[in-house]
């Protein structure tokens, strides 16, 4: 959950299908949950648009 004192980051989210989305979040974890909520897919690779750091997540949607 975002708090007013946190800095938001832009992430490129790549779904397992190869589709890409722009997601904004306070952290990688926050962005992964936002992705799952918006796209309804449980696998995502996130790239921080500023630093280029990449992380992958698998989220159980059940």
C-alpha positions in Angstrom: 0.0 0.0 0.0 1.3 3.5 -0.9 1.9 6.0 1.8 2.2 9.8 1.1 5.9 9.8 2.3 7.0 7.0 -0.2 8.5 7.8 -3.6 6.7 6.2 -6.6 8.8 4.4 -9.2 7.8 3.6 -12.8 8.2 -0.1 -13.9 8.0 -1.8 -17.2 6.0 -5.0 -16.5 6.3 -7.9 -18.9 3.6 -10.6 -18.7 4.3 -14.2 -19.4 2.5 -13.7 -22.7 5.1 -11.1 -23.7 2.7 -8.1 -23.4 4.2 -5.1 -21.7 2.6 -2.5 -19.4 3.7 0.5 -17.4 3.1 0.1 -13.7 3.7 2.7 -10.9 4.5 1.5 -7.4 6.4 2.3 -4.2 8.5 -0.9 -4.5 8.9 -3.9 -6.8 6.5 -5.9 -4.5 3.9 -3.1 -4.7 4.2 -2.9 -8.5 3.9 -6.7 -8.8 0.7 -6.7 -6.7 -0.7 -3.8 -8.8 0.1 -5.7 -12.0 -1.7 -8.8 -10.7 -4.7 -6.7 -9.7 -4.9 -4.8 -13.1 -4.0 -7.6 -15.5 -5.1 -10.7 -13.6 -1.9 -12.6 -14.4 0.3 -14.2 -11.7 3.7 -14.0 -13.5 5.5 -10.8 -14.2 9.0 -9.5 -14.8 9.4 -5.9 -13.6 12.1 -3.5 -14.8 12.7 -0.3 -12.9 12.6 2.3 -15.6 15.2 4.5 -13.8 17.8 2.0 -12.7 17.2 -0.9 -15.1 17.1 -3.4 -12.2 14.9 -6.4 -13.0 13.0 -8.8 -10.8 10.5 -11.6 -11.5 7.5 -12.5 -9.4 5.0 -15.4 -9.3 1.8 -14.6 -7.5 -0.9 -17.1 -6.6 -4.2 -15.6 -7.7 -6.4 -18.2 -6.0 
